[in-house]
């Protein structure tokens, strides 16, 4: 899967062309991709920000659906330069798999990949789930440089309230 192909499909849609005509200052602000290997689903969404706020474009098969997103007035959105995205989604997934194998994780059930700006540079922020383990990795979108990675157990992320029944309803 190529990010630039998805972006091209969005930019050639009638919804995007209409938005671009109404707001010439819109810019690419992020991408959100989910690959569910257990249930077979996937989500491909690219976000743009402009005078009208945040607008998400989701690619479903051959169609593109746009949706205005609610944002907080204090939220800041950074412009992503698509020309700087050299690492495709599949390449970054391969890097994540290779690095996860070093941690004893051999198969992901779900991957959430977010294209965002980190320290003024385009990066892929990936959360990969494998059973009760979560493998998080940040990879430069400009190169194959791994910025940061960590392996967590899902129970490490649960917050139990003192004096309360210990169950999954107290996730923090």
C-alpha positions in Angstrom: 0.0 0.0 0.0 1.4 3.3 -1.0 0.6 6.5 0.9 1.0 8.6 -2.2 -1.5 6.5 -4.1 -4.1 7.0 -1.4 -3.3 10.7 -1.3 -3.7 10.9 -5.1 -7.1 9.1 -4.9 -8.3 11.6 -2.3 -7.0 14.7 -4.1 -8.8 13.6 -7.3 -12.1 13.1 -5.5 -14.9 15.6 -6.1 -15.2 16.3 -2.3 -11.5 17.2 -2.1 -11.7 19.4 -5.2 -14.7 21.2 -3.8 -12.9 21.8 -0.4 -9.7 23.0 -2.2 -11.8 25.5 -4.2 -13.5 26.8 -1.0 -10.3 26.9 1.1 -7.1 27.3 -0.9 -5.1 27.3 2.3 -5.9 23.7 3.4 -2.9 21.5 4.1 -2.1 17.8 4.8 -2.1 17.4 8.6 -2.0 13.6 9.2 -3.0 10.1 8.3 -4.6 7.3 10.2 -4.5 3.7 9.1 -5.7 0.6 10.8 -5.0 -3.0 9.7 -7.0 -5.6 11.5 -5.4 -8.9 10.6 -7.7 -10.8 13.0 -11.0 -9.6 11.6 -9.8 -8.6 8.1 -10.7 -4.9 8.2 -8.7 -1.8 7.3 -9.2 1.9 7.6 -7.4 4.5 5.5 -7.9 8.1 6.5 -6.0 11.2 5.6 -6.7 14.5 7.3 -6.5 18.1 6.0 -6.7 21.3 8.0 -7.8 24.7 6.9 -10.1 27.7 7.6 -13.1 25.3 7.9 -11.2 23.2 10.5 -10.2 19.5 10.2 -11.6 17.4 7.4 -10.9 13.7 7.2 -11.1 11.7 3.9 -11.5 8.0 4.2 -10.8 5.7 1.3 -13.2 2.8 1.1 -12.5 0.5 -1.9 -12.7 2.9 -4.9 -14.7 5.7 -3.1 -13.6 8.6 -1.0 -15.8 9.9 1.9 -15.2 13.2 3.6 -16.2 14.2 7.1 -15.7 17.4 9.1 -14.1 16.6 12.4 -14.7 18.4 15.7 -11.6 20.0 17.2 -10.7 21.9 20.3 -9.9 25.6 19.8 -6.5 25.1 21.4 -5.4 22.2 19.1 -2.6 23.0 16.8 -2.1 21.3 13.5 1.2 21.0 11.7 1.6 20.9 8.0 3.0 17.6 6.6 4.9 18.0 3.3 3.9 14.9 1.3 7.2 15.2 -0.7 9.1 14.3 2.5 7.2 11.0 2.9 9.7 8.5 1.5 8.7 5.5 3.7 5.5 3.8 2.5 3.2 2.2 5.0 4.2 -1.4 4.0 7.9 -0.5 4.4 7.3 0.8 7.9 5.2 -2.3 8.8 8.1 -4.4 7.7 10.5 -2.4 9.9 8.0 -2.8 12.8 7.8 -6.6 12.3 11.6 -6.9 12.1 12.1 -4.9 15.3 9.3 -6.7 17.1 10.8 -10.1 16.3 13.9 -9.0 18.2 11.5 -8.6 21.2 10.0 -12.0 20.7 6.8 -10.8 19.0 6.2 -12.8 15.8 2.7 -11.9 14.6 0.6 -8.8 14.9 -3.2 -9.0 15.2 -3.8 -5.2 14.6 -1.7 -2.3 13.5 -2.6 1.4 14.0 -0.3 3.6 11.9 -0.5 7.4 12.3 1.4 9.8 10.1 2.2 12.9 12.0 4.8 15.6 12.8 7.2 14.7 15.6 9.9 17.2 16.5 9.2 19.1 13.2 9.7 16.1 11.0 7.3 13.7 9.3 7.1 10.4 11.2 5.1 7.2 11.4 3.8 6.4 14.9 2.8 2.8 15.0 1.0 0.8 17.6 1.1 -2.9 16.9 -0.9 -5.4 19.0 0.0 -9.1 19.4 -2.1 -10.8 22.1 -1.4 -9.1 25.4 1.7 -7.3 24.0 1.8 -3.9 22.5 4.8 -2.9 20.4 5.1 0.9 19.7 7.5 2.2 17.2 8.2 5.6 15.7 9.9 5.6 12.3 11.0 8.6 10.2 8.8 9.0 7.2 11.9 10.4 5.4 14.1 7.4 6.0 14.1 4.0 7.7 15.5 5.5 10.9 13.8 4.2 14.0 13.3 7.1 16.3 12.0 5.2 19.3 10.4 1.9 20.2 9.0 0.1 23.2 7.2 -3.1 24.1 4.4 -3.0 26.7 2.1 -5.6 28.2 -1.5 -4.5 28.1 -1.7 -4.9 31.9 1.1 -2.3 32.2 -1.4 0.2 30.7 -4.3 -0.6 33.1 -4.8 1.7 36.1 -6.5 0.2 39.1 -8.2 2.5 41.6 -7.4 1.8 45.2 -10.3 0.2 47.1 -12.1 -0.5 43.8 -12.8 -3.8 42.3 -9.9 -4.7 40.0 -11.4 -5.1 36.5 -10.8 -3.7 33.1 -13.3 -0.9 33.6 -10.7 1.2 35.3 -8.4 1.7 32.3 -6.4 4.9 32.5 
